[in-house]
Amino acid sequence: MPEAPHVVVVGGGVSGLTAAHRLRGHGATVTVVETAKRPGGKLLASPIAGVPVDAGAEAVLARRPEAISLFSELGLDDRVVHPGPGSPSVYSRGKLRSLPKGQLMGVPGDMVALARSGVLSWSGNVRAGLDLLLPRTPVRDDVPVAGYVGARMGSQVVDRLVEPLLGGVYAGRADRLSLDSALPQIAPLARQDRSLVRGVRAALNKRGPAPVNPGPVFASLRGGVATLIDALAERCAEQLRTKTRVRLLQRLPKGWRVHLDTVEQLDCDAVLLACPAPEAARLLDGHVPKAARELRGIEYADTALVTMALPVSAFPEPPTGTGFLVPKGEEGLTIKAATFSSNKWPWLAEELATANPGEDLMVLRCSIGRFGDGDVSERTDEELVESSLTDLTRVTGLTGSPVQTRVTRWDGGLPQYMVGHASRIDRIRNLLEPHRGLGVCGAAYGGVGVPACIADAGREAERLSAVFVNDSHAGSGNDAAGTNQQGANP
């Protein structure tokens, strides 16, 4: 019986751990190498007021199947939770206003609900309604989100609805983000419907080119989304190496040699780079320099999360709903969003009450940082907390002080899906294809959300497994690279 192929996965975030899980399912032996002292990447939880609270992503998109299916596969069904009652708001024109119903990533499909929300001015609503009358706006190639949505519905829809939602997902700018990659549910509507409003309405009613699945929009896990990492890491504990960096990759006549900063070397059949694009570029520089150059073209945004436990009595009225979004530049506010976490997740409120008997506390998270604005890197933790409290005071009337705060910085945390992103990713993967036994996966490629990362990791695991079936020496390549340490392929 042939020996099982060995794959080294570089990066122990949700993408790398999922890929390792899938590769083992295909019969490979896997070693996961992670630079940080813990696996999980940007999925992390730590206690606030005695309760575990996510310091990264707090939810998964439930209308995509990948994360929910993985939860079930890992035996986590009994821990799956959905948001409680309540809805998000937008801080627009000086007050909190309900996010209008019937919208898809901020693009309205119900003009009556849009007008009633008060998010736009009278003139903004009139301009948005012109979408129903305007001739088709041709979209042949990829375009900026703001360019297309603005042409159809005006700048207020972009600035006060679409950009705040994109800011939460990508920490990006609508005038630079790709319509195809950042709004994949909207892009087909732009090409097939004359009216964007009618296209969104059809999608929400499960008709048209991009129907929206029914059911809860979001899901999480009791204890936090980060507990997914515990379940994945447990399955590869013996093959997981933390606090270890890959120094370089060396091509062998059959396969690869991975040089670690511990001086150890790992010989393997394939290497899957599940790390941020700059690190993948560094490791590919000597082997596929054109792919490395493309990877360096992917830019990242710095973000921070200020998490705090506050007495409910610190507010003139207990906050309702799940939180609010803030349009860029709205009245000088620093935060781009606030989540009333213990309102959004009933399990969190229950555990908070149990851990703090006699104290009526709530947990709240403020998100700071958009691509290119420098707010995060230029401010100390204390300044970020102070700015968050100042903004909360203006928006909610907060008068008290938190009993505990936590600042989590994600430097280079979110890849930016700029115009042409999908073509860039196609070029990268096409350049890697001839180098059998090399692959990339993660947030920089097929989507930044947890389900998208899980899907991308699964696709790459499947692709590498197919290579093993067709060629027992998957990493042999197409040339006589020999044992040159850096290789010589373009």
URVENDA-V197285 format. One record per residue. RES is the residue in one letter. PHI is phi in whole degrees, 0 to 359 (NA if undefined). PSI is psi in whole degrees, -180 to 180 (NA if undefined). OMEGA is omega as a letter, one per 40 degrees, with the letter a starting at -180 (* if undefined). Layout:
{{RES | PHI | PSI | OMEGA} {RES | PHI | PSI | OMEGA}}
//
This chain:
{{M | NA | 131 | a} {P | 294 | 151 | i} {E | 291 | 143 | a} {A | 297 | 138 | i} {P | 296 | 149 | a} {H | 249 | 128 | i} {V | 240 | 133 | i} {V | 260 | 122 | i} {V | 260 | 121 | a} {V | 264 | 106 | a} {G | 120 | 122 | a} {G | 250 | 33 | i} {G | 280 | -168 | a} {V | 297 | -33 | i} {S | 293 | -49 | a} {G | 295 | -43 | a} {L | 291 | -37 | i} {T | 294 | -44 | i} {A | 300 | -42 | i} {A | 299 | -44 | i} {H | 300 | -45 | a} {R | 292 | -42 | a} {L | 297 | -40 | i} {R | 297 | -36 | i} {G | 296 | -25 | i} {H | 268 | 7 | i} {G | 95 | 6 | i} {A | 274 | 154 | i} {T | 266 | 142 | a} {V | 227 | 138 | i} {T | 241 | 126 | i} {V | 256 | 128 | a} {V | 244 | 122 | a} {E | 233 | 131 | a} {T | 292 | -39 | a} {A | 287 | 169 | a} {K | 282 | -10 | i} {R | 222 | 151 | i} {P | 282 | 170 | i} {G | 117 | -22 | a} {G | 58 | -120 | a} {K | 270 | 8 | i} {L | 261 | 109 | a} {L | 208 | 140 | i} {A | 227 | 147 | i} {S | 211 | 161 | a} {P | 288 | 141 | i} {I | 231 | 122 | a} {A | 52 | 37 | i} {G | 82 | 9 | a} {V | 234 | 136 | i} {P | 293 | 128 | i} {V | 229 | 131 | a} {D | 301 | 137 | i} {A | 255 | 1 | i} {G | 231 | -134 | i} {A | 301 | 137 | a} {E | 249 | -4 | a} {A | 207 | 162 | i} {V | 239 | 153 | i} {L | 286 | 112 | a} {A | 284 | -17 | a} {R | 281 | -7 | i} {R | 259 | 143 | a} {P | 277 | -18 | a} {E | 296 | -47 | a} {A | 291 | -45 | a} {I | 299 | -40 | i} {S | 295 | -40 | i} {L | 292 | -40 | i} {F | 307 | -48 | a} {S | 296 | -43 | a} {E | 300 | -33 | a} {L | 269 | 5 | i} {G | 77 | 29 | a} {L | 255 | 13 | a} {D | 306 | -39 | a} {D | 286 | -5 | a} {R | 251 | -2 | a} {V | 289 | 132 | i} {V | 228 | 159 | i} {H | 235 | 159 | a} {P | 301 | 149 | i} {G | 285 | -178 | i} {P | 296 | 155 | a} {G | 119 | 160 | a} {S | 222 | 162 | i} {P | 281 | 162 | i} {S | 236 | 171 | i} {V | 236 | 132 | i} {Y | 275 | 101 | a} {S | 222 | 136 | i} {R | 54 | 43 | i} {G | 88 | 3 | i} {K | 204 | 164 | i} {L | 284 | 131 | a} {R | 227 | 140 | a} {S | 300 | 136 | i} {L | 298 | 124 | a} {P | 298 | 141 | i} {K | 288 | 162 | i} {G | 74 | 29 | i} {Q | 243 | 158 | i} {L | 231 | 109 | a} {M | 51 | 40 | i} {G | 89 | -12 | a} {V | 274 | 119 | a} {P | 289 | 142 | i} {G | 241 | -1 | a} {D | 225 | 103 | a} {M | 290 | -29 | i} {V | 292 | -47 | i} {A | 297 | -37 | i} {L | 299 | -48 | a} {A | 296 | -41 | a} {R | 293 | -28 | a} {S | 293 | -30 | a} {G | 76 | 7 | a} {V | 295 | -38 | i} {L | 258 | 158 | i} {S | 286 | 174 | i} {W | 302 | -46 | a} {S | 294 | -34 | i} {G | 294 | -39 | i} {N | 294 | -41 | i} {V | 298 | -44 | a} {R | 296 | -40 | i} {A | 298 | -39 | a} {G | 293 | -19 | i} {L | 297 | -20 | i} {D | 307 | -35 | a} {L | 291 | -18 | a} {L | 251 | -27 | a} {L | 293 | 149 | i} {P | 293 | 167 | a} {R | 305 | 141 | i} {T | 260 | 106 | a} {P | 298 | 134 | i} {V | 230 | 102 | a} {R | 259 | -50 | i} {D | 256 | 179 | i} {D | 294 | 143 | a} {V | 222 | 163 | i} {P | 294 | 146 | i} {V | 305 | -48 | a} {A | 296 | -35 | a} {G | 297 | -48 | a} {Y | 284 | -53 | a} {V | 297 | -38 | i} {G | 297 | -40 | i} {A | 295 | -36 | a} {R | 280 | -43 | a} {M | 234 | -3 | i} {G | 95 | 165 | a} {S | 290 | -30 | a} {Q | 293 | -38 | i} {V | 298 | -42 | i} {V | 296 | -52 | a} {D | 288 | -37 | a} {R | 256 | -9 | i} {L | 233 | -58 | a} {V | 290 | -49 | a} {E | 298 | -43 | i} {P | 300 | -38 | i} {L | 289 | -41 | i} {L | 295 | -34 | i} {G | 298 | -35 | i} {G | 289 | -36 | a} {V | 276 | -47 | a} {Y | 247 | -11 | a} {A | 53 | 36 | a} {G | 246 | -175 | a} {R | 245 | 131 | a} {A | 296 | -24 | a} {D | 280 | -5 | i} {R | 237 | -23 | a} {L | 287 | 148 | a} {S | 283 | 132 | i} {L | 298 | -44 | a} {D | 295 | -42 | a} {S | 267 | -36 | a} {A | 273 | -28 | i} {L | 233 | 66 | a} {P | 295 | -20 | i} {Q | 278 | -24 | a} {I | 273 | -35 | a} {A | 306 | -46 | i} {P | 294 | -29 | i} {L | 295 | -38 | a} {A | 297 | -28 | a} {R | 265 | -17 | a} {Q | 243 | -17 | a} {D | 246 | 139 | i} {R | 293 | -44 | a} {S | 258 | 128 | i} {L | 291 | -38 | i} {V | 302 | -49 | a} {R | 294 | -36 | i} {G | 295 | -44 | i} {V | 296 | -44 | i} {R | 300 | -43 | i} {A | 295 | -40 | i} {A | 297 | -42 | i} {L | 290 | -25 | i} {N | 267 | 16 | i} {K | 64 | 36 | i} {R | 231 | 168 | i} {G | 87 | -172 | a} {P | 286 | -19 | a} {A | 220 | 67 | a} {P | 295 | 147 | a} {V | 263 | 129 | a} {N | 293 | 144 | i} {P | 284 | -179 | i} {G | 96 | 179 | a} {P | 302 | 141 | a} {V | 285 | -41 | a} {F | 236 | 160 | i} {A | 216 | 163 | i} {S | 210 | -171 | i} {L | 237 | 139 | i} {R | 300 | 126 | a} {G | 99 | -9 | i} {G | 107 | 151 | i} {V | 302 | -29 | a} {A | 299 | -19 | i} {T | 292 | -17 | i} {L | 302 | -39 | a} {I | 297 | -40 | i} {D | 302 | -45 | a} {A | 293 | -40 | i} {L | 289 | -44 | a} {A | 295 | -33 | i} {E | 299 | -31 | a} {R | 280 | -11 | i} {C | 227 | 29 | a} {A | 303 | -40 | a} {E | 286 | -20 | a} {Q | 250 | 16 | a} {L | 254 | 121 | a} {R | 245 | 111 | i} {T | 262 | 170 | a} {K | 53 | 35 | a} {T | 225 | 131 | i} {R | 248 | 142 | i} {V | 279 | 120 | a} {R | 280 | -45 | i} {L | 196 | 163 | i} {L | 252 | 139 | i} {Q | 236 | 128 | i} {R | 281 | 136 | i} {L | 249 | 165 | i} {P | 304 | -34 | i} {K | 227 | 94 | i} {G | 104 | -153 | a} {W | 223 | 154 | i} {R | 241 | 124 | a} {V | 259 | 117 | a} {H | 267 | 122 | a} {L | 263 | 159 | i} {D | 287 | -4 | i} {T | 273 | 4 | a} {V | 79 | -8 | i} {E | 288 | 155 | i} {Q | 233 | 139 | i} {L | 242 | 118 | i} {D | 271 | 136 | a} {C | 208 | 169 | i} {D | 273 | -27 | a} {A | 208 | 155 | i} {V | 232 | 126 | i} {L | 247 | 117 | a} {L | 269 | 102 | i} {A | 251 | 43 | a} {C | 241 | 168 | i} {P | 303 | 155 | a} {A | 304 | -41 | i} {P | 299 | -37 | i} {E | 289 | -40 | i} {A | 298 | -39 | i} {A | 298 | -43 | i} {R | 301 | -43 | a} {L | 284 | -25 | a} {L | 267 | -8 | a} {D | 309 | -45 | a} {G | 275 | -5 | a} {H | 245 | -46 | i} {V | 226 | 73 | a} {P | 299 | -31 | i} {K | 295 | -40 | i} {A | 294 | -39 | i} {A | 299 | -41 | i} {R | 296 | -42 | i} {E | 297 | -42 | i} {L | 297 | -37 | i} {R | 292 | -17 | i} {G | 282 | -8 | i} {I | 276 | 117 | a} {E | 267 | 160 | a} {Y | 230 | 153 | i} {A | 252 | 141 | i} {D | 271 | 135 | i} {T | 224 | 166 | i} {A | 214 | 151 | i} {L | 239 | 125 | i} {V | 256 | 111 | a} {T | 253 | 136 | a} {M | 215 | 151 | i} {A | 255 | 127 | a} {L | 232 | 145 | i} {P | 294 | 136 | i} {V | 300 | -30 | i} {S | 293 | -11 | i} {A | 286 | -10 | i} {F | 253 | 144 | i} {P | 299 | -34 | i} {E | 223 | 140 | i} {P | 304 | 129 | i} {P | 302 | 139 | i} {T | 245 | 170 | a} {G | 77 | -174 | a} {T | 260 | -7 | i} {G | 142 | -167 | a} {F | 211 | 155 | i} {L | 257 | 155 | i} {V | 233 | 119 | i} {P | 300 | 148 | a} {K | 302 | 130 | i} {G | 77 | 9 | a} {E | 293 | 105 | i} {E | 53 | 32 | i} {G | 76 | 15 | i} {L | 289 | 147 | i} {T | 271 | -43 | a} {I | 290 | 150 | i} {K | 255 | -12 | i} {A | 193 | 155 | i} {A | 224 | 134 | i} {T | 247 | 125 | i} {F | 276 | 82 | a} {S | 300 | -41 | a} {S | 284 | -15 | i} {N | 281 | -41 | a} {K | 290 | -37 | a} {W | 241 | 101 | a} {P | 305 | -34 | i} {W | 299 | -35 | a} {L | 292 | -41 | i} {A | 298 | -40 | i} {E | 298 | -48 | a} {E | 290 | -32 | i} {L | 296 | -43 | i} {A | 294 | -38 | i} {T | 292 | -41 | a} {A | 283 | -19 | a} {N | 227 | 66 | a} {P | 299 | 138 | i} {G | 83 | -7 | i} {E | 247 | 130 | i} {D | 264 | 91 | a} {L | 249 | 156 | i} {M | 226 | 153 | i} {V | 254 | 135 | a} {L | 224 | 139 | i} {R | 240 | 131 | i} {C | 249 | 132 | a} {S | 256 | 134 | a} {I | 227 | 140 | i} {G | 117 | 122 | i} {R | 233 | 155 | a} {F | 305 | 125 | i} {G | 84 | 0 | a} {D | 268 | -15 | i} {G | 73 | 1 | a} {D | 300 | -41 | a} {V | 288 | -51 | a} {S | 292 | -25 | a} {E | 269 | -6 | a} {R | 244 | 145 | i} {T | 284 | 168 | i} {D | 302 | -42 | a} {E | 297 | -38 | i} {E | 292 | -37 | i} {L | 295 | -41 | i} {V | 296 | -46 | a} {E | 297 | -42 | i} {S | 297 | -40 | i} {S | 297 | -44 | a} {L | 294 | -39 | i} {T | 298 | -45 | i} {D | 294 | -40 | i} {L | 296 | -36 | i} {T | 298 | -43 | a} {R | 293 | -42 | a} {V | 278 | -41 | a} {T | 249 | -11 | a} {G | 82 | 16 | i} {L | 309 | 134 | i} {T | 237 | -20 | a} {G | 264 | -176 | a} {S | 245 | 152 | i} {P | 289 | 152 | i} {V | 272 | -19 | i} {Q | 201 | 143 | i} {T | 228 | 157 | i} {R | 214 | 131 | i} {V | 249 | 124 | i} {T | 243 | 121 | i} {R | 258 | 135 | i} {W | 241 | 84 | i} {D | 289 | 128 | a} {G | 61 | 40 | a} {G | 280 | -33 | a} {L | 233 | 119 | i} {P | 292 | 146 | a} {Q | 261 | 121 | i} {Y | 272 | 77 | a} {M | 288 | 168 | i} {V | 306 | 131 | a} {G | 90 | 7 | a} {H | 300 | -46 | a} {A | 299 | -40 | i} {S | 294 | -38 | i} {R | 299 | -45 | a} {I | 294 | -39 | i} {D | 299 | -42 | i} {R | 296 | -44 | a} {I | 300 | -48 | a} {R | 289 | -33 | i} {N | 293 | -37 | i} {L | 292 | -31 | i} {L | 279 | -24 | a} {E | 306 | -44 | a} {P | 293 | -19 | a} {H | 268 | 78 | a} {R | 304 | 131 | a} {G | 98 | 10 | i} {L | 239 | 139 | i} {G | 204 | 163 | i} {V | 227 | 148 | i} {C | 203 | 161 | i} {G | 136 | -169 | a} {A | 295 | -24 | a} {A | 285 | -7 | a} {Y | 246 | -66 | a} {G | 250 | 14 | a} {G | 138 | 144 | a} {V | 270 | -17 | a} {G | 285 | 162 | a} {V | 302 | -48 | i} {P | 301 | -39 | i} {A | 295 | -40 | i} {C | 295 | -42 | i} {I | 298 | -43 | i} {A | 296 | -44 | a} {D | 295 | -42 | i} {A | 297 | -40 | i} {G | 295 | -41 | i} {R | 297 | -43 | a} {E | 291 | -37 | i} {A | 297 | -42 | i} {E | 296 | -42 | a} {R | 296 | -46 | i} {L | 295 | -37 | i} {S | 296 | -37 | i} {A | 295 | -35 | i} {V | 298 | -42 | a} {F | 297 | -37 | a} {V | 295 | -41 | a} {N | 277 | -21 | a} {D | 207 | 105 | a} {S | 297 | -18 | i} {H | 249 | 74 | a} {A | 298 | -30 | a} {G | 266 | 16 | a} {S | 290 | -23 | i} {G | 77 | -176 | a} {N | 249 | 9 | a} {D | 219 | -179 | a} {A | 264 | 63 | a} {A | 292 | -19 | i} {G | 61 | -142 | a} {T | 250 | 20 | i} {N | 305 | 131 | a} {Q | 299 | -38 | a} {Q | 250 | -1 | i} {G | 70 | 179 | a} {A | 218 | 16 | a} {N | 276 | 151 | i} {P | 284 | NA | *}}
//
